[in-house]
Amino acid sequence: MNKQKVYQQWLKKKQAVEIPEDFAECVMTGIYHDSHREDFSKWDQWVCTPLAQAGLAIGALLVFVIRFVMLFAAAVG
């Protein structure tokens, strides 16, 4: 088969394919749903604030220090 004949067959099959009118809308809707992030819940929005993150970090540090002091006190006796 020569290249021109193959091209003509491909062109004929391409023209025979019917594309629905809402094809572009379906594709764009699918892309939007795949790339759209879900909204944060109220809890997630609160935890993302810098003040809440600082409070959580300080709380974790206090728990660490208290446990370290308790472990040291138990070891020294």
All heavy atoms as an XYZ file, in Angstrom:
620
protein
N       0.833     -1.188      0.000
C       0.000      0.000      0.000
C       0.873      1.247      0.000
O       1.806      1.343      0.781
C      -0.858      0.024      1.258
C      -2.232     -0.450      1.068
S      -3.161     -0.147      2.584
C      -4.670     -0.839      2.046
N       0.512      2.174     -0.827
C       1.290      3.406     -0.794
C       0.726      4.361      0.248
O      -0.398      4.213      0.721
C       1.352      4.045     -2.190
C      -0.011      4.486     -2.698
O      -0.943      4.638     -1.921
N      -0.117      4.696     -3.998
N       1.498      5.359      0.569
C       1.135      6.272      1.649
C      -0.105      7.099      1.315
O      -0.917      7.388      2.187
C       2.307      7.191      1.964
C       3.472      6.470      2.582
C       4.610      7.422      2.879
C       5.766      6.664      3.473
N       6.880      7.554      3.786
N      -0.263      7.445      0.062
C      -1.419      8.253     -0.339
C      -2.718      7.479     -0.149
O      -3.711      8.028      0.321
C      -1.267      8.688     -1.810
C      -2.328      9.662     -2.266
C      -2.244     10.992     -1.526
O      -1.185     11.395     -1.059
N      -3.363     11.669     -1.405
N      -2.699      6.200     -0.461
C      -3.905      5.367     -0.303
C      -4.261      5.202      1.184
O      -5.431      5.277      1.569
C      -3.686      4.014     -0.960
C      -4.936      3.200     -1.091
C      -4.684      1.966     -1.925
C      -5.977      1.194     -2.111
N      -5.776     -0.002     -2.912
N      -3.252      4.998      2.005
C      -3.469      4.875      3.450
C      -4.050      6.182      3.992
O      -4.999      6.187      4.783
C      -2.154      4.516      4.177
C      -2.322      4.612      5.680
C      -1.679      3.138      3.773
N      -3.505      7.298      3.533
C      -3.999      8.595      3.982
C      -5.449      8.800      3.567
O      -6.264      9.294      4.348
C      -3.119      9.716      3.428
C      -3.652     11.089      3.728
C      -3.597     11.600      5.018
C      -4.227     11.864      2.728
C      -4.106     12.842      5.307
C      -4.739     13.117      3.005
C      -4.670     13.608      4.296
O      -5.171     14.844      4.583
N      -5.778      8.443      2.343
C      -7.151      8.598      1.859
C      -8.118      7.730      2.666
O      -9.231      8.165      2.986
C      -7.236      8.247      0.368
C      -6.550      9.243     -0.543
C      -7.158     10.629     -0.458
O      -8.347     10.782     -0.201
N      -6.320     11.648     -0.657
N      -7.708      6.507      3.017
C      -8.557      5.640      3.843
C      -8.756      6.258      5.229
O      -9.855      6.260      5.773
C      -7.942      4.247      3.965
C      -8.061      3.423      2.723
C      -7.391      2.069      2.893
O      -6.611      1.849      3.829
N      -7.696      1.162      1.974
N      -7.677      6.775      5.790
C      -7.778      7.407      7.112
C      -8.691      8.623      7.056
O      -9.529      8.829      7.927
C      -6.384      7.828      7.583
C      -6.416      8.626      8.846
C      -6.544      8.176     10.108
C      -6.352     10.055      8.940
N      -6.550      9.223     10.998
C      -6.433     10.385     10.306
C      -6.217     11.074      8.002
C      -6.392     11.696     10.754
C      -6.180     12.382      8.456
C      -6.277     12.684      9.820
N      -8.544      9.415      5.998
C      -9.357     10.610      5.853
C     -10.831     10.256      5.698
O     -11.703     10.899      6.300
C      -8.871     11.414      4.643
C      -9.394     12.827      4.494
C      -9.052     13.658      5.723
C      -8.829     13.468      3.240
N     -11.121      9.208      4.950
C     -12.505      8.774      4.747
C     -13.122      8.307      6.064
O     -14.243      8.652      6.407
C     -12.551      7.652      3.712
C     -13.960      7.258      3.318
C     -13.959      6.055      2.398
C     -13.757      6.480      0.970
N     -13.933      5.362      0.032
N     -12.367      7.529      6.850
C     -12.880      7.048      8.141
C     -13.034      8.198      9.124
O     -13.961      8.218      9.924
C     -11.964      5.976      8.713
C     -12.034      4.681      7.956
C     -11.350      3.575      8.698
C     -11.363      2.340      7.850
N     -12.158      1.286      8.364
N     -12.119      9.154      9.078
C     -12.205     10.305      9.974
C     -13.457     11.120      9.681
O     -14.135     11.596     10.597
C     -10.963     11.174      9.814
C     -10.955     12.380     10.711
C      -9.731     13.230     10.462
C      -9.859     14.487     11.278
N      -9.437     15.669     10.605
N     -13.782     11.291      8.437
C     -14.963     12.061      8.054
C     -16.253     11.320      8.369
O     -17.300     11.931      8.540
C     -14.907     12.413      6.568
C     -13.809     13.410      6.255
C     -13.599     13.605      4.761
O     -14.096     12.829      3.952
N     -12.843     14.640      4.406
N     -16.187      9.991      8.476
C     -17.380      9.198      8.744
C     -17.764      9.203     10.219
O     -18.881      8.848     10.567
C     -17.172      7.763      8.263
N     -16.844      9.615     11.079
C     -17.115      9.627     12.516
C     -18.002     10.818     12.840
O     -17.716     11.955     12.470
C     -15.795      9.714     13.320
C     -16.077      9.907     14.791
C     -14.952      8.483     13.080
N     -19.089     10.545     13.552
C     -19.983     11.629     13.951
C     -19.670     12.041     15.388
O     -19.590     11.214     16.278
C     -21.433     11.177     13.850
C     -21.881     10.960     12.428
C     -23.361     10.628     12.343
O     -24.119     11.104     13.208
O     -23.721      9.900     11.423
N     -19.497     13.326     15.582
C     -19.188     13.855     16.899
C     -20.440     14.550     17.430
O     -20.990     15.420     16.754
C     -18.015     14.845     16.838
C     -16.776     14.129     16.301
C     -17.747     15.454     18.196
C     -15.624     15.047     16.025
N     -20.899     14.182     18.626
C     -22.084     14.843     19.171
C     -21.837     16.335     19.388
O     -20.706     16.771     19.584
C     -22.312     14.148     20.512
C     -21.398     12.994     20.562
C     -20.366     13.163     19.503
N     -22.918     17.098     19.365
C     -22.771     18.549     19.506
C     -22.269     18.952     20.886
O     -21.587     19.946     21.030
C     -24.107     19.227     19.216
C     -24.490     19.142     17.764
C     -25.519     20.181     17.400
O     -25.612     21.204     18.101
O     -26.202     19.963     16.405
N     -22.597     18.183     21.919
C     -22.160     18.540     23.270
C     -20.856     17.847     23.654
O     -20.513     17.764     24.820
C     -23.254     18.215     24.281
C     -23.557     16.724     24.368
O     -23.237     15.992     23.412
O     -24.102     16.302     25.393
N     -20.091     17.395     22.678
C     -18.847     16.683     22.953
C     -17.854     17.562     23.722
O     -17.274     17.152     24.724
C     -18.216     16.192     21.650
C     -16.904     15.490     21.838
C     -16.862     14.211     22.359
C     -15.710     16.111     21.531
C     -15.656     13.566     22.550
C     -14.504     15.474     21.715
C     -14.477     14.188     22.230
N     -17.665     18.788     23.255
C     -16.713     19.694     23.921
C     -17.151     19.988     25.349
O     -16.325     20.031     26.269
C     -16.574     20.988     23.126
N     -18.448     20.167     25.565
C     -18.952     20.433     26.915
C     -18.713     19.236     27.831
O     -18.318     19.401     28.991
C     -20.438     20.749     26.849
C     -21.015     21.169     28.174
C     -22.488     21.548     28.068
O     -22.928     21.947     26.987
O     -23.167     21.429     29.088
N     -18.930     18.025     27.307
C     -18.689     16.811     28.113
C     -17.218     16.704     28.498
O     -16.880     16.364     29.633
C     -19.125     15.570     27.349
S     -20.897     15.417     27.153
N     -16.338     16.980     27.541
C     -14.894     16.894     27.815
C     -14.493     17.929     28.860
O     -13.790     17.617     29.827
C     -14.088     17.075     26.515
C     -12.608     17.235     26.817
C     -14.306     15.903     25.584
N     -14.944     19.158     28.694
C     -14.567     20.212     29.638
C     -15.157     19.963     31.024
O     -14.516     20.253     32.038
C     -15.000     21.581     29.103
C     -14.279     21.984     27.826
S     -12.488     21.888     27.953
C     -12.154     23.257     29.019
N     -16.361     19.411     31.084
C     -16.959     19.072     32.377
C     -16.135     18.000     33.077
O     -15.886     18.074     34.283
C     -18.414     18.599     32.191
O     -19.153     19.647     31.564
C     -19.052     18.238     33.519
N     -15.701     16.995     32.324
C     -14.857     15.941     32.897
C     -13.539     16.488     33.409
O     -13.075     16.119     34.492
N     -12.932     17.382     32.648
C     -11.663     17.988     33.074
C     -11.872     18.816     34.336
O     -11.067     18.774     35.268
C     -11.071     18.848     31.940
C     -10.601     17.945     30.799
C      -9.923     19.711     32.443
C     -10.191     18.695     29.561
N     -12.965     19.562     34.386
C     -13.251     20.383     35.564
C     -13.431     19.520     36.804
O     -12.878     19.816     37.866
C     -14.512     21.224     35.327
C     -14.954     21.984     36.550
C     -14.292     23.132     36.957
C     -16.026     21.537     37.316
C     -14.696     23.828     38.076
C     -16.436     22.229     38.440
C     -15.761     23.370     38.814
O     -16.152     24.043     39.933
N     -14.175     18.428     36.681
C     -14.415     17.571     37.846
C     -13.139     16.869     38.295
O     -12.947     16.636     39.488
C     -15.499     16.544     37.550
C     -16.876     17.126     37.529
N     -17.426     17.798     38.590
C     -17.817     17.155     36.549
C     -18.640     18.213     38.282
N     -18.899     17.837     37.042
N     -12.259     16.535     37.358
C     -11.002     15.886     37.733
C     -10.046     16.846     38.409
O      -9.258     16.456     39.268
C     -10.329     15.274     36.507
C     -11.004     13.998     36.055
O     -11.789     13.430     36.848
O     -10.745     13.552     34.929
N     -10.086     18.114     38.029
C      -9.103     19.058     38.565
C      -9.648     19.906     39.710
O      -8.884     20.612     40.353
C      -8.626     19.992     37.446
O      -9.696     20.777     36.972
N     -10.936     19.849     39.988
C     -11.529     20.690     41.019
C     -11.285     20.100     42.405
O     -11.560     18.945     42.640
C     -13.038     20.830     40.786
C     -13.716     21.738     41.749
N     -13.483     23.087     41.771
C     -14.606     21.509     42.738
C     -14.204     23.634     42.730
N     -14.895     22.699     43.332
N     -10.731     20.922     43.286
C     -10.527     20.493     44.668
C     -11.816     20.617     45.439
O     -12.586     21.550     45.237
C      -9.483     21.374     45.345
C      -8.094     20.882     45.163
C      -7.064     21.701     45.878
N      -7.525     22.301     47.111
C      -6.860     23.234     47.750
N      -5.734     23.677     47.270
N      -7.315     23.730     48.882
N     -12.017     19.704     46.347
C     -13.181     19.795     47.212
C     -12.971     20.926     48.215
O     -11.851     21.212     48.624
C     -13.390     18.483     47.960
C     -13.749     17.322     47.064
C     -13.969     16.043     47.840
O     -14.087     16.105     49.071
O     -14.009     14.995     47.208
N     -14.054     21.561     48.601
C     -13.965     22.640     49.578
C     -13.571     22.089     50.939
O     -13.906     20.961     51.291
C     -15.307     23.364     49.694
C     -15.647     24.128     48.427
O     -14.711     24.478     47.694
O     -16.841     24.363     48.190
N     -12.839     22.899     51.689
C     -12.455     22.499     53.032
C     -13.673     22.528     53.946
O     -14.565     23.350     53.794
C     -11.403     23.454     53.605
C     -10.055     23.324     52.966
C      -9.435     24.419     52.399
C      -9.403     22.112     52.943
C      -8.190     24.310     51.820
C      -8.154     21.988     52.368
C      -7.543     23.090     51.810
N     -13.674     21.647     54.930
C     -14.718     21.708     55.948
C     -14.374     22.844     56.909
O     -13.299     23.433     56.844
C     -14.791     20.380     56.706
O     -13.620     20.197     57.479
N     -15.284     23.145     57.795
C     -15.035     24.219     58.761
C     -13.827     23.898     59.636
O     -13.038     24.776     59.966
C     -16.269     24.441     59.636
C     -17.457     24.974     58.893
C     -17.213     26.391     58.444
C     -18.451     26.944     57.767
N     -18.189     28.183     57.080
N     -13.662     22.635     60.011
C     -12.528     22.232     60.837
C     -11.221     22.461     60.079
O     -10.265     23.000     60.621
C     -12.669     20.776     61.248
C     -11.442     20.216     61.898
C     -10.555     19.353     61.355
C     -10.934     20.502     63.204
N      -9.541     19.072     62.227
C      -9.755     19.770     63.372
C     -11.375     21.317     64.237
C      -9.015     19.822     64.541
C     -10.622     21.362     65.403
C      -9.463     20.626     65.541
N     -11.175     22.060     58.814
C      -9.965     22.246     58.022
C      -9.642     23.728     57.836
O      -8.478     24.122     57.872
C     -10.113     21.589     56.651
C     -10.182     20.073     56.730
O      -9.699     19.514     57.736
O     -10.720     19.454     55.792
N     -10.665     24.539     57.642
C     -10.431     25.971     57.493
C      -9.877     26.566     58.779
O      -9.009     27.443     58.745
C     -11.734     26.683     57.115
C     -12.189     26.397     55.699
C     -13.526     27.033     55.387
O     -14.170     27.610     56.253
N     -13.956     26.921     54.147
N     -10.347     26.091     59.928
C      -9.870     26.611     61.203
C      -8.429     26.186     61.464
O      -7.609     26.983     61.920
C     -10.777     26.123     62.331
C     -10.383     26.679     63.657
C     -10.677     27.898     64.151
C      -9.576     26.031     64.649
N     -10.131     28.054     65.388
C      -9.436     26.922     65.723
C      -8.961     24.791     64.727
C      -8.707     26.605     66.861
C      -8.232     24.478     65.859
C      -8.113     25.379     66.910
N      -8.117     24.930     61.169
C      -6.765     24.415     61.437
C      -5.739     25.069     60.519
O      -4.577     25.190     60.885
C      -6.742     22.868     61.297
C      -5.338     22.322     61.322
C      -7.559     22.232     62.399
N      -6.162     25.525     59.345
C      -5.225     26.142     58.405
C      -4.824     27.567     58.787
O      -3.911     28.120     58.193
C      -5.827     26.148     56.990
S      -5.897     24.509     56.265
N      -5.464     28.143     59.767
C      -5.108     29.504     60.158
C      -3.780     29.486     60.916
O      -3.471     28.538     61.645
C      -6.194     30.142     61.046
O      -6.311     29.377     62.240
C      -7.530     30.198     60.334
N      -2.974     30.515     60.755
C      -1.674     30.549     61.438
C      -1.785     30.499     62.961
O      -0.954     29.875     63.625
C      -1.063     31.876     60.988
C      -1.735     32.197     59.708
C      -3.119     31.627     59.825
N      -2.799     31.138     63.519
C      -2.974     31.137     64.969
C      -3.241     29.722     65.483
O      -2.669     29.295     66.499
C      -4.113     32.074     65.366
C      -4.352     32.244     66.860
C      -3.112     32.840     67.516
C      -5.560     33.141     67.104
N      -4.080     28.980     64.775
C      -4.376     27.607     65.184
C      -3.142     26.720     65.040
O      -2.870     25.868     65.895
C      -5.525     27.041     64.353
N      -2.382     26.920     63.979
C      -1.174     26.116     63.791
C      -0.151     26.415     64.883
O       0.504     25.503     65.396
C      -0.577     26.383     62.410
C      -1.410     25.790     61.300
C      -0.853     26.090     59.926
O       0.085     26.880     59.778
N      -1.405     25.456     58.920
N      -0.023     27.672     65.254
C       0.892     28.025     66.343
C       0.421     27.408     67.654
O       1.229     26.877     68.431
C       0.985     29.545     66.471
N      -0.892     27.451     67.908
C      -1.428     26.852     69.129
C      -1.199     25.349     69.176
O      -0.833     24.797     70.222
N      -1.402     24.689     68.059
C      -1.157     23.243     68.014
C       0.316     22.914     68.221
O       0.665     21.951     68.917
C      -1.650     22.670     66.685
C      -3.163     22.646     66.497
C      -3.519     22.272     65.062
C      -3.799     21.655     67.463
N       1.201     23.726     67.637
C       2.638     23.503     67.818
C       3.050     23.715     69.268
O       3.828     22.921     69.835
C       3.428     24.424     66.894
N       2.534     24.747     69.901
C       2.853     25.007     71.316
C       2.300     23.888     72.193
O       2.971     23.438     73.136
C       2.314     26.388     71.738
C       3.122     27.479     71.047
C       2.355     26.562     73.245
C       2.553     28.878     71.204
N       1.091     23.444     71.900
C       0.512     22.330     72.660
C       1.346     21.068     72.537
O       1.587     20.371     73.533
N       1.801     20.765     71.327
C       2.647     19.578     71.131
C       3.972     19.736     71.875
O       4.482     18.767     72.463
C       2.896     19.356     69.641
N       4.525     20.929     71.864
C       5.777     21.177     72.582
C       5.581     21.005     74.090
O       6.431     20.403     74.763
C       6.291     22.588     72.268
C       7.623     22.967     72.902
C       8.733     22.070     72.370
C       7.932     24.425     72.637
N       4.475     21.492     74.627
C       4.203     21.327     76.055
C       4.055     19.851     76.430
O       4.582     19.412     77.463
C       2.941     22.089     76.458
C       3.101     23.606     76.579
C       1.745     24.259     76.806
C       4.056     23.931     77.711
N       3.360     19.089     75.608
C       3.214     17.653     75.871
C       4.581     16.982     75.854
O       4.892     16.158     76.726
C       2.269     17.003     74.836
C       2.323     15.489     74.906
C       0.839     17.498     75.043
N       5.438     17.358     74.901
C       6.784     16.787     74.837
C       7.591     17.112     76.090
O       8.222     16.233     76.686
C       7.512     17.302     73.587
C       8.969     16.951     73.568
C       9.369     15.660     73.263
C       9.929     17.909     73.851
C      10.724     15.324     73.245
C      11.270     17.583     73.836
C      11.667     16.288     73.530
N       7.554     18.377     76.499
C       8.340     18.797     77.670
C       7.834     18.090     78.924
O       8.635     17.590     79.738
C       8.295     20.331     77.834
C       8.845     20.769     79.181
C       9.060     20.995     76.705
N       6.519     18.011     79.106
C       5.964     17.349     80.291
C       6.347     15.874     80.316
O       6.762     15.347     81.356
C       4.435     17.541     80.344
C       4.110     19.008     80.644
C       3.790     16.633     81.377
C       2.645     19.355     80.487
N       6.246     15.206     79.171
C       6.607     13.777     79.133
C       8.101     13.589     79.371
O       8.527     12.632     80.018
C       6.198     13.171     77.799
C       4.670     13.082     77.695
C       4.252     12.257     76.562
N       4.596     10.867     76.850
C       4.351      9.850     76.055
N       3.751     10.061     74.909
N       4.707      8.639     76.371
N       8.928     14.506     78.843
C      10.369     14.407     79.048
C      10.712     14.595     80.523
O      11.544     13.865     81.084
C      11.086     15.457     78.196
C      12.571     15.373     78.276
C      13.251     14.372     77.623
C      13.293     16.299     79.028
C      14.643     14.298     77.714
C      14.664     16.231     79.116
C      15.337     15.229     78.456
N      10.079     15.562     81.176
C      10.307     15.806     82.602
C       9.871     14.602     83.418
O      10.556     14.173     84.357
C       9.605     17.100     83.069
C       9.585     17.230     84.577
C      10.275     18.319     82.432
N       8.724     14.020     83.073
C       8.240     12.830     83.791
C       9.193     11.654     83.614
O       9.500     10.922     84.561
C       6.831     12.460     83.316
C       5.755     13.440     83.779
S       4.140     13.098     83.072
C       3.837     11.454     83.670
N       9.703     11.471     82.377
C      10.655     10.383     82.119
C      11.969     10.624     82.891
O      12.511      9.695     83.491
C      10.948     10.292     80.617
C      11.964      9.263     80.181
C      11.423      7.857     80.423
C      12.303      9.426     78.715
N      12.437     11.876     82.898
C      13.669     12.203     83.625
C      13.485     11.986     85.128
O      14.368     11.438     85.807
C      14.059     13.646     83.313
C      15.362     14.047     83.918
C      16.556     13.591     83.385
C      15.385     14.883     85.037
C      17.760     13.957     83.964
C      16.588     15.253     85.616
C      17.774     14.779     85.065
N      12.317     12.405     85.657
C      12.050     12.256     87.090
C      11.962     10.780     87.463
O      12.442     10.375     88.544
C      10.764     12.974     87.468
N      11.394      9.965     86.596
C      11.288      8.539     86.875
C      12.663      7.872     86.818
O      12.957      6.958     87.577
C      10.338      7.869     85.885
N      13.524      8.328     85.908
C      14.852      7.737     85.784
C      15.747      8.116     86.961
O      16.529      7.306     87.448
C      15.492      8.186     84.476
N      15.651      9.364     87.430
C      16.486      9.836     88.533
C      15.941      9.276     89.845
O      16.701      8.944     90.742
C      16.531     11.378     88.535
C      17.222     11.894     89.789
C      17.251     11.880     87.299
N      14.635      9.194     89.940
C      13.978      8.565     91.036
C      13.888      9.310     92.281
O      13.843      9.153     93.360
